[in-house]
Amino acid sequence: MSSYVTDTTSANLNEALLAPPLAEGKYVVSSLAPGINSPCLDIPSQHASDPEGEIQHMFCNGTAFQILEFKLDPTRENRYTINASLLGEKFLDVTDNDAQDGRLVKFARHRDSAFQRWKLEPIAGSNKDFKIQNDGSGLFMDLRGQEPEAGGHIQQRPRNTSANQNWRITPV
């Protein structure tokens, strides 16, 4: 099925260009980095009742700790809030609202911050694989390369060609 725009009238072209890359809904996010034996984003079960904490990558198991709800943010075009809504109010965020390279991605209560908004950049040739960019820092979600085992951290880094920044977003 082709994803090319065939109707190039101004209104239809603008609509196609502005369409969000992903429908709102519940998804599992997994890393496409090679050699990762536990690719799914996960909220550690021991922190499920905490108001904030780090996220990790873990074996994909379909539990509530890995189901993330993507909602379009009405304040910014094609930006999403990503919430582990089955566990309460646990939005993906960047530690200390910091735009610094290497800061960890965490979960926190909703607070209407650009650091809790994310932009999806489709990877060429796919409608389910993306780079995920933080709206507050402009940096991309990145699987910390020296931590390939289960429980490794997720950080933000400048955009690069590493597969550590490539994510598959699968509906549940």
N, C-alpha and C positions, 0 to 999 in steps of 0.2 A: 504494500500500500504506500503510495507516494505521499510525502508531507509537503509537496510544493504548493505554493499559492497559485491557482490558475486564474482567479478573478482579480485583476490588478486595478480595479477601480479604487480610487483613493480611500473610500470608506472601508472596503473589504480588506485592502492591504494594511491599513492602520489597525483594524481589528485583529488580523492574523499576527501582526508584529507585537501587539500588546497582550495577547492571550497568555495567561500564566502557563508555565511549563508542566504543572502538576495540579490535578484536581484536589480540592480539600478532602481530607479523609485520614484514615489510620494506615500506617505503613511500618515496615521494618526496614532499617537502614543498615546496609552491610558494606564493608570495605571490599574494593576490587584489587587491593594490593596483593601481589603474589607472595606465597609462603606464609600467609596468615591463617592459622588454624582456628581462629575464633573471631570471625569478622563482624559480628553484629554489635551495633551500639547498644549499651546496656547500662541501666542504673543498678549499682551494686545493691543486692537485696538487704544487706545490713544497714543501708542508708535510706531505705524506702520511706521511713517515717521522718527523716531529717528534712528541714526546710530547704537546705541546699547541700551540694556536694559534687564531687567529680563524677564524670561518666567514664565508662571503660569500654573496651571491646571484649566480647565473651562469645562462647559457643552459641550458635543460633538455636533457640529453643521455643520461640513463640510465646513466651510468658509475658505478663503485663510489664515486666521490667524492660522489655525490648519493643513494645508497641508505642509508636510516636504518632501523635495527631498533628497534621499539618493544616494550618488555617491561614488564609490570606489575611494580611494585616491591612485594615482599611485606611491606615494613615500613609502607607507607602506602596506604590504600584509594584506588583509582582514580588512582594516580600512576604515571607511566611513567619509565623511564630510556630515553634515546634515544641509540643508539650507531651510529656508522658502522662496523659490525662487519666489513664486507668489507675494511676497512683496518686491522683490529686493534682495540685498545682505545681508542676515540675517542668519549667521551661528551659530549653537549651539556652545557654548564656556563656559569656566569657568571664573568667576570673577577674574580679576587681574592675570591671569595665575598662580593661586595659588593651590598647591597640598594639602592644608589644609582641613581636615575633616570639612564638614559643609558649605564650600563655595558654593555660589549659581551658578546654571547653568543660563546662559544668552544668548542673541543673540548679535552678533557683525559682523562688516565687515570682509570679508575674509582677513587673514594675514599669512597664511601658518605656523600655529603653531600646535604643538602636542596637545594643549588644544582645538583645533577645530577638532580633529580626534577622532573617536569613534569606539570601537570594540563591536560587538554583540556576546553575549554568549548565545547560545540556551538553553532554559529551557527544561529539559528532557521530552520527549514525545510530543513535540510540534514543529511545523515548523513556527509558527507565534508569539511565546512568547519568550522574551529575557530579559537578564540583559544587560544593556548598560554601557560599561566601557570607561572612558576617557583615551585616550592614553598618555596625558601629566602627569596626576596625578596618574593613575592606580586605581582611585576610581570609584565608580559606581553611576549612576544617581539614585536618591532616592527622593521619594515624602516625603516632610517634614511632619512627622507624626502628629505633633500637629496642622496642618493646613488642615483638611479634607474638608473644604468648598471651594466653587468656589473662585478662585483668589489666592489660596495657592501657595507657592514657591516650586521649584525643587532645590535640593542640591546634592552634591556629598558626598558619605560616603564609608567607607571600605565595602567590600563584606560581606553580611550577609544573613541569611535565611528569612528575613522579606519580605512580599509581597510588601512592599513599593519600592522594587527594581525590581519588575517584571512588564514588559511592553509588551503589545500586539501591534504589528506593522501590520496594515491593509492597503492593497493597495487601492488607490482611482482611 
